[in-house]
Amino acid sequence: MLEKAFERLTDEDKLLMHSDRGWHYQMKQYRHTLNKYGITQSMSRKGNCYDNAVIEKFLGIMKSEFLYLKSFESVEHFKQELEKYIDYYNHKRIKAKLKGMSPVQYRTHSQIAA
């Protein structure tokens, strides 16, 4: 799968790959291959799952609200729809934990209050 992904990379692509600390992600050959293709590797800190919690939560919500509910004609169509979803998530989707505001509204409100 990784080799197929490398075939699609262009010189302009700047990739960051985040993973847990699974043994296969720590292998010298795997890290060398990522480096060869200019991919920056990011891993969870040892014994600390909290650095993954925010993205794991977002990805879970995004899958259930977006990915599993839609069909996509192409990768380009998926990218366009994903951009729309992320805009919706950040600007319009309200959360009880954020006092009924969207993430952007909450951050703006917090900055004004400070």
C-alpha positions in Angstrom: 0.0 0.0 0.0 2.8 2.4 0.9 4.6 1.7 -2.3 1.5 2.5 -4.3 1.1 5.8 -2.5 4.7 6.7 -3.3 3.9 6.3 -7.0 1.4 9.2 -6.7 3.7 11.7 -4.9 4.9 14.8 -6.7 7.9 16.9 -5.8 5.5 19.5 -4.3 3.9 17.1 -1.8 4.9 17.6 1.8 3.6 14.8 3.8 3.3 14.1 7.5 2.5 10.6 8.6 1.3 10.1 12.2 1.0 6.7 13.8 1.2 5.0 17.2 4.4 3.4 18.3 3.7 0.0 16.8 6.9 -2.1 16.1 6.4 -1.9 12.4 6.4 1.9 12.4 9.7 1.9 14.4 11.5 -0.4 12.0 14.7 1.1 10.6 13.7 0.1 7.0 10.3 1.6 7.3 11.7 4.9 8.7 14.4 5.0 6.0 11.7 4.5 3.3 9.6 7.4 4.7 12.7 9.6 4.8 13.7 8.6 1.2 10.3 10.0 0.0 10.5 13.1 2.1 7.8 12.1 4.5 8.0 13.4 8.0 7.2 10.7 10.6 5.2 11.6 13.7 4.6 9.2 16.5 2.8 9.1 19.8 5.0 9.6 22.8 5.9 6.4 24.6 3.3 5.4 27.2 1.1 8.5 26.4 -2.0 8.1 24.5 -3.2 11.6 25.1 -1.3 13.1 22.2 -3.5 11.0 19.8 -6.8 11.7 21.6 -7.8 14.9 19.8 -7.2 13.6 16.3 -8.7 10.2 17.1 -11.9 11.9 18.4 -12.1 14.1 15.3 -11.5 11.1 12.9 -14.2 9.1 14.6 -16.7 11.9 14.3 -15.7 12.6 10.7 -16.1 9.0 9.7 -19.6 8.6 11.3 -20.9 12.0 10.1 -19.2 12.2 6.7 -17.2 9.3 5.3 -19.7 6.4 5.9 -22.7 8.5 4.7 -21.5 9.6 1.3 -20.2 8.1 -2.0 -17.4 9.7 -3.9 -16.9 9.7 -7.7 -13.1 10.2 -7.4 -10.3 11.1 -5.1 -10.7 14.8 -6.2 -14.4 14.7 -5.4 -13.6 13.2 -1.9 -11.1 16.0 -1.3 -13.6 18.7 -2.2 -16.3 17.2 0.0 -13.8 16.7 2.9 -12.8 20.4 2.7 -16.5 21.3 2.9 -17.0 19.0 5.9 -13.9 20.4 7.7 -15.3 24.0 7.1 -18.7 22.9 8.5 -17.0 21.1 11.5 -15.0 24.2 12.4 -17.5 27.0 11.7 -21.0 25.6 12.0 -21.2 22.4 13.9 -22.0 23.2 17.6 -20.8 21.1 20.5 -22.3 21.0 24.0 -18.7 20.9 25.5 -18.0 24.2 23.8 -21.1 25.9 25.4 -23.2 25.4 22.2 -20.6 27.0 19.9 -18.6 25.8 17.0 -14.8 25.4 17.6 -14.1 28.7 15.8 -16.8 30.6 17.7 -15.5 29.1 21.0 -11.9 30.1 20.3 -13.0 33.6 19.3 -15.2 34.0 22.3 -12.4 32.8 24.6 -9.9 35.2 23.1 -12.4 38.2 23.5 -13.2 37.2 27.1 -9.4 37.1 28.0 
